[in-house]
């Protein structure tokens, strides 16, 4: 059975995941990632949300910035129409 994190536990989870993945938690824009997941889940399909978050993270890592999140949100909004 999956354990659901309450909103206040998200910061602790992010710090723990960043420690495990050798990332700086200060580089993570939690709100932007959650907004991306919401927009993709509503505008494309729910299963596309984690896949798109992964793809945007991969692109952000390769490009060295978070512009991929904005691009993925824009794509999801275009996809709706």
mmCIF file of the N, C-alpha and C atoms, coordinates in Angstrom:
data_MODEL
# 
_entry.id   MODEL 
# 
loop_
_atom_site.group_PDB 
_atom_site.id 
_atom_site.type_symbol 
_atom_site.label_atom_id 
_atom_site.label_alt_id 
_atom_site.label_comp_id 
_atom_site.label_asym_id 
_atom_site.label_entity_id 
_atom_site.label_seq_id 
_atom_site.pdbx_PDB_ins_code 
_atom_site.Cartn_x 
_atom_site.Cartn_y 
_atom_site.Cartn_z 
_atom_site.occupancy 
_atom_site.B_iso_or_equiv 
_atom_site.pdbx_formal_charge 
_atom_site.auth_seq_id 
_atom_site.auth_comp_id 
_atom_site.auth_asym_id 
_atom_site.auth_atom_id 
_atom_site.pdbx_PDB_model_num 
ATOM 1   N N  . UNK A 1 1  ? 0.839  -1.170 0.000   1.00 0.00 ? 1  UNK A N  1 
ATOM 2   C CA . UNK A 1 1  ? 0.000  0.000  0.000   1.00 0.00 ? 1  UNK A CA 1 
ATOM 3   C C  . UNK A 1 1  ? 0.890  1.241  0.000   1.00 0.00 ? 1  UNK A C  1 
ATOM 4   N N  . UNK A 1 2  ? 0.557  2.187  -0.860  1.00 0.00 ? 2  UNK A N  1 
ATOM 5   C CA . UNK A 1 2  ? 1.338  3.425  -0.970  1.00 0.00 ? 2  UNK A CA 1 
ATOM 6   C C  . UNK A 1 2  ? 1.069  4.335  0.221   1.00 0.00 ? 2  UNK A C  1 
ATOM 7   N N  . UNK A 1 3  ? 2.104  5.016  0.641   1.00 0.00 ? 3  UNK A N  1 
ATOM 8   C CA . UNK A 1 3  ? 1.981  5.987  1.712   1.00 0.00 ? 3  UNK A CA 1 
ATOM 9   C C  . UNK A 1 3  ? 1.932  7.360  1.069   1.00 0.00 ? 3  UNK A C  1 
ATOM 10  N N  . UNK A 1 4  ? 0.913  8.136  1.395   1.00 0.00 ? 4  UNK A N  1 
ATOM 11  C CA . UNK A 1 4  ? 0.775  9.477  0.840   1.00 0.00 ? 4  UNK A CA 1 
ATOM 12  C C  . UNK A 1 4  ? 1.374  10.495 1.806   1.00 0.00 ? 4  UNK A C  1 
ATOM 13  N N  . UNK A 1 5  ? 2.200  11.370 1.277   1.00 0.00 ? 5  UNK A N  1 
ATOM 14  C CA . UNK A 1 5  ? 2.843  12.387 2.104   1.00 0.00 ? 5  UNK A CA 1 
ATOM 15  C C  . UNK A 1 5  ? 1.912  13.571 2.311   1.00 0.00 ? 5  UNK A C  1 
ATOM 16  N N  . UNK A 1 6  ? 1.806  14.052 3.536   1.00 0.00 ? 6  UNK A N  1 
ATOM 17  C CA . UNK A 1 6  ? 1.073  15.306 3.749   1.00 0.00 ? 6  UNK A CA 1 
ATOM 18  C C  . UNK A 1 6  ? 1.910  16.450 3.180   1.00 0.00 ? 6  UNK A C  1 
ATOM 19  N N  . UNK A 1 7  ? 1.278  17.562 2.818   1.00 0.00 ? 7  UNK A N  1 
ATOM 20  C CA . UNK A 1 7  ? 2.021  18.676 2.211   1.00 0.00 ? 7  UNK A CA 1 
ATOM 21  C C  . UNK A 1 7  ? 3.233  19.118 3.020   1.00 0.00 ? 7  UNK A C  1 
ATOM 22  N N  . UNK A 1 8  ? 3.130  19.119 4.338   1.00 0.00 ? 8  UNK A N  1 
ATOM 23  C CA . UNK A 1 8  ? 4.255  19.587 5.154   1.00 0.00 ? 8  UNK A CA 1 
ATOM 24  C C  . UNK A 1 8  ? 5.442  18.625 5.124   1.00 0.00 ? 8  UNK A C  1 
ATOM 25  N N  . UNK A 1 9  ? 5.239  17.411 4.671   1.00 0.00 ? 9  UNK A N  1 
ATOM 26  C CA . UNK A 1 9  ? 6.336  16.451 4.593   1.00 0.00 ? 9  UNK A CA 1 
ATOM 27  C C  . UNK A 1 9  ? 7.080  16.534 3.267   1.00 0.00 ? 9  UNK A C  1 
ATOM 28  N N  . UNK A 1 10 ? 6.590  17.320 2.327   1.00 0.00 ? 10 UNK A N  1 
ATOM 29  C CA . UNK A 1 10 ? 7.211  17.401 1.014   1.00 0.00 ? 10 UNK A CA 1 
ATOM 30  C C  . UNK A 1 10 ? 8.622  17.974 1.076   1.00 0.00 ? 10 UNK A C  1 
ATOM 31  N N  . UNK A 1 11 ? 8.845  18.962 1.912   1.00 0.00 ? 11 UNK A N  1 
ATOM 32  C CA . UNK A 1 11 ? 10.189 19.527 2.048   1.00 0.00 ? 11 UNK A CA 1 
ATOM 33  C C  . UNK A 1 11 ? 11.171 18.480 2.573   1.00 0.00 ? 11 UNK A C  1 
ATOM 34  N N  . UNK A 1 12 ? 10.753 17.724 3.563   1.00 0.00 ? 12 UNK A N  1 
ATOM 35  C CA . UNK A 1 12 ? 11.628 16.691 4.124   1.00 0.00 ? 12 UNK A CA 1 
ATOM 36  C C  . UNK A 1 12 ? 11.914 15.618 3.077   1.00 0.00 ? 12 UNK A C  1 
ATOM 37  N N  . UNK A 1 13 ? 10.890 15.212 2.320   1.00 0.00 ? 13 UNK A N  1 
ATOM 38  C CA . UNK A 1 13 ? 11.081 14.217 1.262   1.00 0.00 ? 13 UNK A CA 1 
ATOM 39  C C  . UNK A 1 13 ? 12.041 14.750 0.200   1.00 0.00 ? 13 UNK A C  1 
ATOM 40  N N  . UNK A 1 14 ? 11.870 16.009 -0.188  1.00 0.00 ? 14 UNK A N  1 
ATOM 41  C CA . UNK A 1 14 ? 12.730 16.611 -1.203  1.00 0.00 ? 14 UNK A CA 1 
ATOM 42  C C  . UNK A 1 14 ? 14.180 16.633 -0.735  1.00 0.00 ? 14 UNK A C  1 
ATOM 43  N N  . UNK A 1 15 ? 14.413 17.023 0.513   1.00 0.00 ? 15 UNK A N  1 
ATOM 44  C CA . UNK A 1 15 ? 15.776 17.023 1.049   1.00 0.00 ? 15 UNK A CA 1 
ATOM 45  C C  . UNK A 1 15 ? 16.368 15.611 1.050   1.00 0.00 ? 15 UNK A C  1 
ATOM 46  N N  . UNK A 1 16 ? 15.568 14.636 1.472   1.00 0.00 ? 16 UNK A N  1 
ATOM 47  C CA . UNK A 1 16 ? 16.057 13.253 1.523   1.00 0.00 ? 16 UNK A CA 1 
ATOM 48  C C  . UNK A 1 16 ? 16.345 12.733 0.115   1.00 0.00 ? 16 UNK A C  1 
ATOM 49  N N  . UNK A 1 17 ? 15.457 13.010 -0.830  1.00 0.00 ? 17 UNK A N  1 
ATOM 50  C CA . UNK A 1 17 ? 15.668 12.554 -2.206  1.00 0.00 ? 17 UNK A CA 1 
ATOM 51  C C  . UNK A 1 17 ? 16.885 13.241 -2.818  1.00 0.00 ? 17 UNK A C  1 
ATOM 52  N N  . UNK A 1 18 ? 17.044 14.526 -2.546  1.00 0.00 ? 18 UNK A N  1 
ATOM 53  C CA . UNK A 1 18 ? 18.213 15.254 -3.063  1.00 0.00 ? 18 UNK A CA 1 
ATOM 54  C C  . UNK A 1 18 ? 19.503 14.702 -2.478  1.00 0.00 ? 18 UNK A C  1 
ATOM 55  N N  . UNK A 1 19 ? 19.493 14.392 -1.194  1.00 0.00 ? 19 UNK A N  1 
ATOM 56  C CA . UNK A 1 19 ? 20.678 13.788 -0.574  1.00 0.00 ? 19 UNK A CA 1 
ATOM 57  C C  . UNK A 1 19 ? 21.013 12.462 -1.263  1.00 0.00 ? 19 UNK A C  1 
ATOM 58  N N  . UNK A 1 20 ? 20.000 11.663 -1.486  1.00 0.00 ? 20 UNK A N  1 
ATOM 59  C CA . UNK A 1 20 ? 20.198 10.349 -2.106  1.00 0.00 ? 20 UNK A CA 1 
ATOM 60  C C  . UNK A 1 20 ? 20.696 10.468 -3.550  1.00 0.00 ? 20 UNK A C  1 
ATOM 61  N N  . UNK A 1 21 ? 20.208 11.480 -4.259  1.00 0.00 ? 21 UNK A N  1 
ATOM 62  C CA . UNK A 1 21 ? 20.533 11.642 -5.680  1.00 0.00 ? 21 UNK A CA 1 
ATOM 63  C C  . UNK A 1 21 ? 21.668 12.632 -5.928  1.00 0.00 ? 21 UNK A C  1 
ATOM 64  N N  . UNK A 1 22 ? 22.284 13.094 -4.859  1.00 0.00 ? 22 UNK A N  1 
ATOM 65  C CA . UNK A 1 22 ? 23.406 14.036 -4.945  1.00 0.00 ? 22 UNK A CA 1 
ATOM 66  C C  . UNK A 1 22 ? 23.002 15.323 -5.677  1.00 0.00 ? 22 UNK A C  1 
ATOM 67  N N  . UNK A 1 23 ? 21.886 15.896 -5.244  1.00 0.00 ? 23 UNK A N  1 
ATOM 68  C CA . UNK A 1 23 ? 21.384 17.154 -5.797  1.00 0.00 ? 23 UNK A CA 1 
ATOM 69  C C  . UNK A 1 23 ? 21.320 18.195 -4.687  1.00 0.00 ? 23 UNK A C  1 
ATOM 70  N N  . UNK A 1 24 ? 21.337 19.454 -5.071  1.00 0.00 ? 24 UNK A N  1 
ATOM 71  C CA . UNK A 1 24 ? 21.193 20.545 -4.109  1.00 0.00 ? 24 UNK A CA 1 
ATOM 72  C C  . UNK A 1 24 ? 19.711 20.871 -3.970  1.00 0.00 ? 24 UNK A C  1 
ATOM 73  N N  . UNK A 1 25 ? 19.115 20.677 -2.796  1.00 0.00 ? 25 UNK A N  1 
ATOM 74  C CA . UNK A 1 25 ? 17.690 20.948 -2.624  1.00 0.00 ? 25 UNK A CA 1 
ATOM 75  C C  . UNK A 1 25 ? 17.317 22.402 -2.911  1.00 0.00 ? 25 UNK A C  1 
ATOM 76  N N  . UNK A 1 26 ? 18.278 23.316 -2.807  1.00 0.00 ? 26 UNK A N  1 
ATOM 77  C CA . UNK A 1 26 ? 17.992 24.716 -3.115  1.00 0.00 ? 26 UNK A CA 1 
ATOM 78  C C  . UNK A 1 26 ? 17.780 24.938 -4.613  1.00 0.00 ? 26 UNK A C  1 
ATOM 79  N N  . UNK A 1 27 ? 18.178 23.980 -5.424  1.00 0.00 ? 27 UNK A N  1 
ATOM 80  C CA . UNK A 1 27 ? 17.984 24.080 -6.870  1.00 0.00 ? 27 UNK A CA 1 
ATOM 81  C C  . UNK A 1 27 ? 16.615 23.573 -7.319  1.00 0.00 ? 27 UNK A C  1 
ATOM 82  N N  . UNK A 1 28 ? 15.835 23.032 -6.385  1.00 0.00 ? 28 UNK A N  1 
ATOM 83  C CA . UNK A 1 28 ? 14.557 22.421 -6.728  1.00 0.00 ? 28 UNK A CA 1 
ATOM 84  C C  . UNK A 1 28 ? 13.422 23.405 -6.490  1.00 0.00 ? 28 UNK A C  1 
ATOM 85  N N  . UNK A 1 29 ? 12.670 23.694 -7.552  1.00 0.00 ? 29 UNK A N  1 
ATOM 86  C CA . UNK A 1 29 ? 11.483 24.547 -7.448  1.00 0.00 ? 29 UNK A CA 1 
ATOM 87  C C  . UNK A 1 29 ? 10.268 23.625 -7.349  1.00 0.00 ? 29 UNK A C  1 
ATOM 88  N N  . UNK A 1 30 ? 9.925  23.269 -6.112  1.00 0.00 ? 30 UNK A N  1 
ATOM 89  C CA . UNK A 1 30 ? 8.848  22.311 -5.870  1.00 0.00 ? 30 UNK A CA 1 
ATOM 90  C C  . UNK A 1 30 ? 7.549  22.784 -6.504  1.00 0.00 ? 30 UNK A C  1 
ATOM 91  N N  . UNK A 1 31 ? 7.219  24.052 -6.359  1.00 0.00 ? 31 UNK A N  1 
ATOM 92  C CA . UNK A 1 31 ? 5.965  24.577 -6.906  1.00 0.00 ? 31 UNK A CA 1 
ATOM 93  C C  . UNK A 1 31 ? 5.925  24.422 -8.422  1.00 0.00 ? 31 UNK A C  1 
ATOM 94  N N  . UNK A 1 32 ? 7.032  24.685 -9.091  1.00 0.00 ? 32 UNK A N  1 
ATOM 95  C CA . UNK A 1 32 ? 7.066  24.566 -10.552 1.00 0.00 ? 32 UNK A CA 1 
ATOM 96  C C  . UNK A 1 32 ? 6.858  23.117 -10.985 1.00 0.00 ? 32 UNK A C  1 
ATOM 97  N N  . UNK A 1 33 ? 7.462  22.182 -10.269 1.00 0.00 ? 33 UNK A N  1 
ATOM 98  C CA . UNK A 1 33 ? 7.301  20.771 -10.611 1.00 0.00 ? 33 UNK A CA 1 
ATOM 99  C C  . UNK A 1 33 ? 5.849  20.339 -10.377 1.00 0.00 ? 33 UNK A C  1 
ATOM 100 N N  . UNK A 1 34 ? 5.258  20.771 -9.272  1.00 0.00 ? 34 UNK A N  1 
ATOM 101 C CA . UNK A 1 34 ? 3.865  20.422 -8.994  1.00 0.00 ? 34 UNK A CA 1 
ATOM 102 C C  . UNK A 1 34 ? 2.921  21.060 -10.008 1.00 0.00 ? 34 UNK A C  1 
ATOM 103 N N  . UNK A 1 35 ? 3.200  22.299 -10.402 1.00 0.00 ? 35 UNK A N  1 
ATOM 104 C CA . UNK A 1 35 ? 2.384  22.959 -11.427 1.00 0.00 ? 35 UNK A CA 1 
ATOM 105 C C  . UNK A 1 35 ? 2.479  22.214 -12.752 1.00 0.00 ? 35 UNK A C  1 
ATOM 106 N N  . UNK A 1 36 ? 3.683  21.785 -13.109 1.00 0.00 ? 36 UNK A N  1 
ATOM 107 C CA . UNK A 1 36 ? 3.869  21.007 -14.329 1.00 0.00 ? 36 UNK A CA 1 
ATOM 108 C C  . UNK A 1 36 ? 3.024  19.739 -14.269 1.00 0.00 ? 36 UNK A C  1 
ATOM 109 N N  . UNK A 1 37 ? 3.114  19.005 -13.180 1.00 0.00 ? 37 UNK A N  1 
ATOM 110 C CA . UNK A 1 37 ? 2.362  17.755 -13.045 1.00 0.00 ? 37 UNK A CA 1 
ATOM 111 C C  . UNK A 1 37 ? 0.862  18.014 -13.144 1.00 0.00 ? 37 UNK A C  1 
ATOM 112 N N  . UNK A 1 38 ? 0.383  19.066 -12.510 1.00 0.00 ? 38 UNK A N  1 
ATOM 113 C CA . UNK A 1 38 ? -1.038 19.404 -12.567 1.00 0.00 ? 38 UNK A CA 1 
ATOM 114 C C  . UNK A 1 38 ? -1.473 19.721 -13.997 1.00 0.00 ? 38 UNK A C  1 
ATOM 115 N N  . UNK A 1 39 ? -0.708 20.579 -14.666 1.00 0.00 ? 39 UNK A N  1 
ATOM 116 C CA . UNK A 1 39 ? -1.083 21.003 -16.017 1.00 0.00 ? 39 UNK A CA 1 
ATOM 117 C C  . UNK A 1 39 ? -1.073 19.830 -16.993 1.00 0.00 ? 39 UNK A C  1 
ATOM 118 N N  . UNK A 1 40 ? -0.089 18.961 -16.874 1.00 0.00 ? 40 UNK A N  1 
ATOM 119 C CA . UNK A 1 40 ? -0.027 17.803 -17.765 1.00 0.00 ? 40 UNK A CA 1 
ATOM 120 C C  . UNK A 1 40 ? -1.134 16.806 -17.435 1.00 0.00 ? 40 UNK A C  1 
ATOM 121 N N  . UNK A 1 41 ? -1.363 16.557 -16.154 1.00 0.00 ? 41 UNK A N  1 
ATOM 122 C CA . UNK A 1 41 ? -2.414 15.613 -15.766 1.00 0.00 ? 41 UNK A CA 1 
ATOM 123 C C  . UNK A 1 41 ? -3.783 16.076 -16.249 1.00 0.00 ? 41 UNK A C  1 
ATOM 124 N N  . UNK A 1 42 ? -4.040 17.369 -16.178 1.00 0.00 ? 42 UNK A N  1 
ATOM 125 C CA . UNK A 1 42 ? -5.349 17.893 -16.590 1.00 0.00 ? 42 UNK A CA 1 
ATOM 126 C C  . UNK A 1 42 ? -5.440 18.135 -18.082 1.00 0.00 ? 42 UNK A C  1 
ATOM 127 N N  . UNK A 1 43 ? -4.333 18.552 -18.704 1.00 0.00 ? 43 UNK A N  1 
ATOM 128 C CA . UNK A 1 43 ? -4.386 18.920 -20.108 1.00 0.00 ? 43 UNK A CA 1 
ATOM 129 C C  . UNK A 1 43 ? -4.053 17.807 -21.080 1.00 0.00 ? 43 UNK A C  1 
ATOM 130 N N  . UNK A 1 44 ? -3.355 16.792 -20.616 1.00 0.00 ? 44 UNK A N  1 
ATOM 131 C CA . UNK A 1 44 ? -2.934 15.709 -21.504 1.00 0.00 ? 44 UNK A CA 1 
ATOM 132 C C  . UNK A 1 44 ? -3.570 14.413 -20.997 1.00 0.00 ? 44 UNK A C  1 
ATOM 133 N N  . UNK A 1 45 ? -2.982 13.834 -19.985 1.00 0.00 ? 45 UNK A N  1 
ATOM 134 C CA . UNK A 1 45 ? -3.501 12.617 -19.355 1.00 0.00 ? 45 UNK A CA 1 
ATOM 135 C C  . UNK A 1 45 ? -2.759 12.425 -18.042 1.00 0.00 ? 45 UNK A C  1 
ATOM 136 N N  . UNK A 1 46 ? -3.455 11.911 -17.068 1.00 0.00 ? 46 UNK A N  1 
ATOM 137 C CA . UNK A 1 46 ? -2.854 11.733 -15.743 1.00 0.00 ? 46 UNK A CA 1 
ATOM 138 C C  . UNK A 1 46 ? -1.537 10.943 -15.785 1.00 0.00 ? 46 UNK A C  1 
ATOM 139 N N  . UNK A 1 47 ? -1.467 9.815  -16.527 1.00 0.00 ? 47 UNK A N  1 
ATOM 140 C CA . UNK A 1 47 ? -0.204 9.074  -16.559 1.00 0.00 ? 47 UNK A CA 1 
ATOM 141 C C  . UNK A 1 47 ? 0.939  9.836  -17.230 1.00 0.00 ? 47 UNK A C  1 
ATOM 142 N N  . UNK A 1 48 ? 0.624  10.872 -17.977 1.00 0.00 ? 48 UNK A N  1 
ATOM 143 C CA . UNK A 1 48 ? 1.677  11.651 -18.632 1.00 0.00 ? 48 UNK A CA 1 
ATOM 144 C C  . UNK A 1 48 ? 2.409  12.556 -17.645 1.00 0.00 ? 48 UNK A C  1 
ATOM 145 N N  . UNK A 1 49 ? 1.834  12.812 -16.491 1.00 0.00 ? 49 UNK A N  1 
ATOM 146 C CA . UNK A 1 49 ? 2.433  13.746 -15.527 1.00 0.00 ? 49 UNK A CA 1 
ATOM 147 C C  . UNK A 1 49 ? 3.795  13.271 -15.009 1.00 0.00 ? 49 UNK A C  1 
ATOM 148 N N  . UNK A 1 50 ? 3.919  12.059 -14.467 1.00 0.00 ? 50 UNK A N  1 
ATOM 149 C CA . UNK A 1 50 ? 5.246  11.660 -13.983 1.00 0.00 ? 50 UNK A CA 1 
ATOM 150 C C  . UNK A 1 50 ? 6.247  11.485 -15.121 1.00 0.00 ? 50 UNK A C  1 
ATOM 151 N N  . UNK A 1 51 ? 5.773  11.003 -16.266 1.00 0.00 ? 51 UNK A N  1 
ATOM 152 C CA . UNK A 1 51 ? 6.663  10.852 -17.409 1.00 0.00 ? 51 UNK A CA 1 
ATOM 153 C C  . UNK A 1 51 ? 7.197  12.210 -17.860 1.00 0.00 ? 51 UNK A C  1 
ATOM 154 N N  . UNK A 1 52 ? 6.320  13.200 -17.939 1.00 0.00 ? 52 UNK A N  1 
ATOM 155 C CA . UNK A 1 52 ? 6.733  14.534 -18.362 1.00 0.00 ? 52 UNK A CA 1 
ATOM 156 C C  . UNK A 1 52 ? 7.658  15.173 -17.343 1.00 0.00 ? 52 UNK A C  1 
ATOM 157 N N  . UNK A 1 53 ? 7.388  14.963 -16.050 1.00 0.00 ? 53 UNK A N  1 
ATOM 158 C CA . UNK A 1 53 ? 8.276  15.500 -15.013 1.00 0.00 ? 53 UNK A CA 1 
ATOM 159 C C  . UNK A 1 53 ? 9.672  14.896 -15.154 1.00 0.00 ? 53 UNK A C  1 
ATOM 160 N N  . UNK A 1 54 ? 9.730  13.609 -15.441 1.00 0.00 ? 54 UNK A N  1 
ATOM 161 C CA . UNK A 1 54 ? 11.028 12.960 -15.647 1.00 0.00 ? 54 UNK A CA 1 
ATOM 162 C C  . UNK A 1 54 ? 11.730 13.545 -16.877 1.00 0.00 ? 54 UNK A C  1 
ATOM 163 N N  . UNK A 1 55 ? 11.002 13.660 -17.983 1.00 0.00 ? 55 UNK A N  1 
ATOM 164 C CA . UNK A 1 55 ? 11.587 14.188 -19.216 1.00 0.00 ? 55 UNK A CA 1 
ATOM 165 C C  . UNK A 1 55 ? 12.073 15.627 -19.028 1.00 0.00 ? 55 UNK A C  1 
ATOM 166 N N  . UNK A 1 56 ? 11.266 16.445 -18.344 1.00 0.00 ? 56 UNK A N  1 
ATOM 167 C CA . UNK A 1 56 ? 11.664 17.837 -18.101 1.00 0.00 ? 56 UNK A CA 1 
ATOM 168 C C  . UNK A 1 56 ? 12.899 17.882 -17.198 1.00 0.00 ? 56 UNK A C  1 
ATOM 169 N N  . UNK A 1 57 ? 12.959 17.009 -16.210 1.00 0.00 ? 57 UNK A N  1 
ATOM 170 C CA . UNK A 1 57 ? 14.134 16.957 -15.338 1.00 0.00 ? 57 UNK A CA 1 
ATOM 171 C C  . UNK A 1 57 ? 15.377 16.523 -16.091 1.00 0.00 ? 57 UNK A C  1 
ATOM 172 N N  . UNK A 1 58 ? 15.213 15.559 -16.974 1.00 0.00 ? 58 UNK A N  1 
ATOM 173 C CA . UNK A 1 58 ? 16.333 15.111 -17.793 1.00 0.00 ? 58 UNK A CA 1 
ATOM 174 C C  . UNK A 1 58 ? 16.827 16.253 -18.682 1.00 0.00 ? 58 UNK A C  1 
ATOM 175 N N  . UNK A 1 59 ? 15.890 16.958 -19.314 1.00 0.00 ? 59 UNK A N  1 
ATOM 176 C CA . UNK A 1 59 ? 16.262 18.090 -20.163 1.00 0.00 ? 59 UNK A CA 1 
ATOM 177 C C  . UNK A 1 59 ? 16.912 19.204 -19.346 1.00 0.00 ? 59 UNK A C  1 
ATOM 178 N N  . UNK A 1 60 ? 16.369 19.481 -18.168 1.00 0.00 ? 60 UNK A N  1 
ATOM 179 C CA . UNK A 1 60 ? 16.933 20.526 -17.309 1.00 0.00 ? 60 UNK A CA 1 
ATOM 180 C C  . UNK A 1 60 ? 18.360 20.176 -16.906 1.00 0.00 ? 60 UNK A C  1 
ATOM 181 N N  . UNK A 1 61 ? 18.597 18.909 -16.599 1.00 0.00 ? 61 UNK A N  1 
ATOM 182 C CA . UNK A 1 61 ? 19.944 18.477 -16.237 1.00 0.00 ? 61 UNK A CA 1 
ATOM 183 C C  . UNK A 1 61 ? 20.928 18.613 -17.390 1.00 0.00 ? 61 UNK A C  1 
ATOM 184 N N  . UNK A 1 62 ? 20.468 18.284 -18.561 1.00 0.00 ? 62 UNK A N  1 
ATOM 185 C CA . UNK A 1 62 ? 21.341 18.382 -19.740 1.00 0.00 ? 62 UNK A CA 1 
ATOM 186 C C  . UNK A 1 62 ? 21.620 19.824 -20.123 1.00 0.00 ? 62 UNK A C  1 
ATOM 187 N N  . UNK A 1 63 ? 20.605 20.679 -19.961 1.00 0.00 ? 63 UNK A N  1 
ATOM 188 C CA . UNK A 1 63 ? 20.737 22.080 -20.384 1.00 0.00 ? 63 UNK A CA 1 
ATOM 189 C C  . UNK A 1 63 ? 21.236 22.991 -19.282 1.00 0.00 ? 63 UNK A C  1 
ATOM 190 N N  . UNK A 1 64 ? 21.229 22.517 -18.040 1.00 0.00 ? 64 UNK A N  1 
ATOM 191 C CA . UNK A 1 64 ? 21.734 23.305 -16.932 1.00 0.00 ? 64 UNK A CA 1 
ATOM 192 C C  . UNK A 1 64 ? 20.790 24.386 -16.434 1.00 0.00 ? 64 UNK A C  1 
ATOM 193 N N  . UNK A 1 65 ? 19.509 24.314 -16.823 1.00 0.00 ? 65 UNK A N  1 
ATOM 194 C CA . UNK A 1 65 ? 18.537 25.279 -16.297 1.00 0.00 ? 65 UNK A CA 1 
ATOM 195 C C  . UNK A 1 65 ? 17.150 24.643 -16.254 1.00 0.00 ? 65 UNK A C  1 
ATOM 196 N N  . UNK A 1 66 ? 16.226 25.366 -15.683 1.00 0.00 ? 66 UNK A N  1 
ATOM 197 C CA . UNK A 1 66 ? 14.878 24.824 -15.510 1.00 0.00 ? 66 UNK A CA 1 
ATOM 198 C C  . UNK A 1 66 ? 13.915 25.276 -16.597 1.00 0.00 ? 66 UNK A C  1 
ATOM 199 N N  . UNK A 1 67 ? 14.400 25.801 -17.710 1.00 0.00 ? 67 UNK A N  1 
ATOM 200 C CA . UNK A 1 67 ? 13.521 26.249 -18.798 1.00 0.00 ? 67 UNK A CA 1 
ATOM 201 C C  . UNK A 1 67 ? 12.670 25.103 -19.331 1.00 0.00 ? 67 UNK A C  1 
ATOM 202 N N  . UNK A 1 68 ? 13.137 23.874 -19.168 1.00 0.00 ? 68 UNK A N  1 
ATOM 203 C CA . UNK A 1 68 ? 12.379 22.722 -19.655 1.00 0.00 ? 68 UNK A CA 1 
ATOM 204 C C  . UNK A 1 68 ? 11.018 22.623 -18.984 1.00 0.00 ? 68 UNK A C  1 
ATOM 205 N N  . UNK A 1 69 ? 10.918 23.022 -17.718 1.00 0.00 ? 69 UNK A N  1 
ATOM 206 C CA . UNK A 1 69 ? 9.627  22.997 -17.030 1.00 0.00 ? 69 UNK A CA 1 
ATOM 207 C C  . UNK A 1 69 ? 8.641  23.930 -17.725 1.00 0.00 ? 69 UNK A C  1 
ATOM 208 N N  . UNK A 1 70 ? 9.088  25.136 -18.033 1.00 0.00 ? 70 UNK A N  1 
ATOM 209 C CA . UNK A 1 70 ? 8.217  26.100 -18.713 1.00 0.00 ? 70 UNK A CA 1 
ATOM 210 C C  . UNK A 1 70 ? 7.807  25.588 -20.093 1.00 0.00 ? 70 UNK A C  1 
ATOM 211 N N  . UNK A 1 71 ? 8.742  24.989 -20.812 1.00 0.00 ? 71 UNK A N  1 
ATOM 212 C CA . UNK A 1 71 ? 8.441  24.460 -22.139 1.00 0.00 ? 71 UNK A CA 1 
ATOM 213 C C  . UNK A 1 71 ? 7.423  23.327 -22.061 1.00 0.00 ? 71 UNK A C  1 
ATOM 214 N N  . UNK A 1 72 ? 7.567  22.457 -21.075 1.00 0.00 ? 72 UNK A N  1 
ATOM 215 C CA . UNK A 1 72 ? 6.639  21.333 -20.924 1.00 0.00 ? 72 UNK A CA 1 
ATOM 216 C C  . UNK A 1 72 ? 5.240  21.830 -20.532 1.00 0.00 ? 72 UNK A C  1 
ATOM 217 N N  . UNK A 1 73 ? 5.161  22.842 -19.677 1.00 0.00 ? 73 UNK A N  1 
ATOM 218 C CA . UNK A 1 73 ? 3.863  23.432 -19.323 1.00 0.00 ? 73 UNK A CA 1 
ATOM 219 C C  . UNK A 1 73 ? 3.217  24.048 -20.552 1.00 0.00 ? 73 UNK A C  1 
ATOM 220 N N  . UNK A 1 74 ? 3.996  24.772 -21.334 1.00 0.00 ? 74 UNK A N  1 
ATOM 221 C CA . UNK A 1 74 ? 3.460  25.390 -22.562 1.00 0.00 ? 74 UNK A CA 1 
ATOM 222 C C  . UNK A 1 74 ? 2.937  24.314 -23.524 1.00 0.00 ? 74 UNK A C  1 
ATOM 223 N N  . UNK A 1 75 ? 3.671  23.220 -23.651 1.00 0.00 ? 75 UNK A N  1 
ATOM 224 C CA . UNK A 1 75 ? 3.227  22.139 -24.518 1.00 0.00 ? 75 UNK A CA 1 
ATOM 225 C C  . UNK A 1 75 ? 1.911  21.554 -24.021 1.00 0.00 ? 75 UNK A C  1 
ATOM 226 N N  . UNK A 1 76 ? 1.806  21.324 -22.710 1.00 0.00 ? 76 UNK A N  1 
ATOM 227 C CA . UNK A 1 76 ? 0.573  20.770 -22.136 1.00 0.00 ? 76 UNK A CA 1 
ATOM 228 C C  . UNK A 1 76 ? -0.607 21.702 -22.392 1.00 0.00 ? 76 UNK A C  1 
ATOM 229 N N  . UNK A 1 77 ? -0.390 22.991 -22.293 1.00 0.00 ? 77 UNK A N  1 
ATOM 230 C CA . UNK A 1 77 ? -1.483 23.948 -22.534 1.00 0.00 ? 77 UNK A CA 1 
ATOM 231 C C  . UNK A 1 77 ? -1.882 23.978 -24.008 1.00 0.00 ? 77 UNK A C  1 
ATOM 232 N N  . UNK A 1 78 ? -0.900 23.837 -24.898 1.00 0.00 ? 78 UNK A N  1 
ATOM 233 C CA . UNK A 1 78 ? -1.219 23.761 -26.328 1.00 0.00 ? 78 UNK A CA 1 
ATOM 234 C C  . UNK A 1 78 ? -1.943 22.457 -26.636 1.00 0.00 ? 78 UNK A C  1 
ATOM 235 N N  . UNK A 1 79 ? -1.573 21.390 -25.953 1.00 0.00 ? 79 UNK A N  1 
ATOM 236 C CA . UNK A 1 79 ? -2.142 20.078 -26.186 1.00 0.00 ? 79 UNK A CA 1 
ATOM 237 C C  . UNK A 1 79 ? -3.645 20.073 -25.906 1.00 0.00 ? 79 UNK A C  1 
ATOM 238 N N  . UNK A 1 80 ? -4.054 20.838 -24.886 1.00 0.00 ? 80 UNK A N  1 
ATOM 239 C CA . UNK A 1 80 ? -5.475 20.918 -24.505 1.00 0.00 ? 80 UNK A CA 1 
ATOM 240 C C  . UNK A 1 80 ? -6.322 21.464 -25.632 1.00 0.00 ? 80 UNK A C  1 
ATOM 241 N N  . UNK A 1 81 ? -5.776 22.442 -26.360 1.00 0.00 ? 81 UNK A N  1 
ATOM 242 C CA . UNK A 1 81 ? -6.587 23.140 -27.346 1.00 0.00 ? 81 UNK A CA 1 
ATOM 243 C C  . UNK A 1 81 ? -6.552 22.525 -28.697 1.00 0.00 ? 81 UNK A C  1 
# 
